[in-house]
Amino acid sequence: MSARVGVLLALVVLLAGCRLDLAADVEVGTDGGVARLTLALDGGLVAELDALEVDPTAELEAAAAEVEGWDVQRSRSDDGSLDVTLERDVADASELGPALRELTAGLADEDPALELHLDVRPGPDGEVDVDGQARLRPPATASATIDGDPVGPTGQDLVGLMEDHVTAQVAVTLPGEVIEHTGGERDGRTITWEIGVDETVQIEAAAAPAPWWRSLPPWVLPTAAAAVVVLVLGVLWSRRRGTEED
């Protein structure tokens, strides 16, 4: 899986005018969690990949079959842009970090990648601590040679190209109220960090235990609400009937 993500990153760096937006989402639940990586390819990049006969969805689906637990979804817009999402559910939130590290496990050090080294630690009382690092690693070379000599853009040129055409962010959603976080922008229980090219960003966040009702099965609250409505209507009907009899 990781090698194919690296190939897509390398291609977009070398295709002028194209854009690739990477978004890693970590959702920590009261029981398990979800790891998600979305690659948003603009219409120009999709057209270039089509011309090269590269299908990012097929490539990622084939790779996902090699790693247990990952699913691939796609969503194509009218303007030709394409979102490809890799998603994995875990039964224990502490498995989220290792799951994300699988995405870059097969890449060489000189390959481009969104490196994610996160440690998610659920506490005994429901509190959660997250810390680690994220880095958007540029390619070291264009990986092209003639008679053994490298040709094409230099490493520094590739950094500039990647800055122009690739963006990345990491978002962590916690199950309870956020009580502490380093950097990033907070929106409710979600903290988002923007990751610059060749920049290492510290990711730290802590959350209080989630409210008791957030650990209930999803059907409980709607069912309880419906029961309350029925009860209220029954009371009102009984009172009205009693008034009419009087």
Secondary structure in CASP SS format (residue, H / E / C, confidence):
PFRMAT SS
TARGET T0000
AUTHOR 0000-0000-0000
METHOD secondary structure of the structure
MODEL  1
M C 1.00
S H 1.00
A H 1.00
R H 1.00
V H 1.00
G H 1.00
V H 1.00
L H 1.00
L H 1.00
A H 1.00
L H 1.00
V H 1.00
V H 1.00
L H 1.00
L C 1.00
A C 1.00
G C 1.00
C C 1.00
R C 1.00
L E 1.00
D E 1.00
L E 1.00
A E 1.00
A E 1.00
D E 1.00
V E 1.00
E E 1.00
V E 1.00
G C 1.00
T C 1.00
D C 1.00
G C 1.00
G E 1.00
V E 1.00
A E 1.00
R E 1.00
L E 1.00
T E 1.00
L E 1.00
A E 1.00
L E 1.00
D C 1.00
G H 1.00
G H 1.00
L H 1.00
V H 1.00
A H 1.00
E H 1.00
L H 1.00
D H 1.00
A H 1.00
L C 1.00
E C 1.00
V C 1.00
D C 1.00
P H 1.00
T H 1.00
A H 1.00
E H 1.00
L H 1.00
E H 1.00
A H 1.00
A H 1.00
A H 1.00
A C 1.00
E C 1.00
V C 1.00
E C 1.00
G C 1.00
W E 1.00
D E 1.00
V E 1.00
Q E 1.00
R E 1.00
S E 1.00
R E 1.00
S C 1.00
D C 1.00
D C 1.00
G C 1.00
S C 1.00
L E 1.00
D E 1.00
V E 1.00
T E 1.00
L E 1.00
E E 1.00
R E 1.00
D E 1.00
V E 1.00
A C 1.00
D C 1.00
A H 1.00
S H 1.00
E H 1.00
L H 1.00
G H 1.00
P H 1.00
A H 1.00
L H 1.00
R H 1.00
E H 1.00
L H 1.00
T H 1.00
A C 1.00
G C 1.00
L C 1.00
A C 1.00
D C 1.00
E C 1.00
D C 1.00
P C 1.00
A E 1.00
L E 1.00
E E 1.00
L E 1.00
H E 1.00
L E 1.00
D E 1.00
V E 1.00
R E 1.00
P E 1.00
G C 1.00
P C 1.00
D C 1.00
G C 1.00
E C 1.00
V E 1.00
D E 1.00
V E 1.00
D E 1.00
G E 1.00
Q E 1.00
A E 1.00
R E 1.00
L E 1.00
R E 1.00
P C 1.00
P C 1.00
A C 1.00
T C 1.00
A C 1.00
S C 1.00
A E 1.00
T E 1.00
I E 1.00
D C 1.00
G C 1.00
D E 1.00
P E 1.00
V E 1.00
G C 1.00
P C 1.00
T C 1.00
G H 1.00
Q H 1.00
D H 1.00
L H 1.00
V H 1.00
G H 1.00
L H 1.00
M H 1.00
E H 1.00
D H 1.00
H H 1.00
V E 1.00
T E 1.00
A E 1.00
Q E 1.00
V E 1.00
A E 1.00
V E 1.00
T E 1.00
L C 1.00
P C 1.00
G C 1.00
E C 1.00
V E 1.00
I E 1.00
E E 1.00
H E 1.00
T E 1.00
G C 1.00
G C 1.00
E E 1.00
R E 1.00
D E 1.00
G C 1.00
R C 1.00
T E 1.00
I E 1.00
T E 1.00
W E 1.00
E E 1.00
I C 1.00
G C 1.00
V E 1.00
D C 1.00
E C 1.00
T E 1.00
V E 1.00
Q E 1.00
I E 1.00
E E 1.00
A E 1.00
A E 1.00
A E 1.00
A C 1.00
P C 1.00
A C 1.00
P C 1.00
W H 1.00
W H 1.00
R H 1.00
S H 1.00
L C 1.00
P C 1.00
P C 1.00
W C 1.00
V H 1.00
L H 1.00
P H 1.00
T H 1.00
A H 1.00
A H 1.00
A H 1.00
A H 1.00
V H 1.00
V H 1.00
V H 1.00
L H 1.00
V H 1.00
L H 1.00
G H 1.00
V H 1.00
L H 1.00
W H 1.00
S H 1.00
R H 1.00
R H 1.00
R H 1.00
G H 1.00
T H 1.00
E H 1.00
E H 1.00
D C 1.00
END
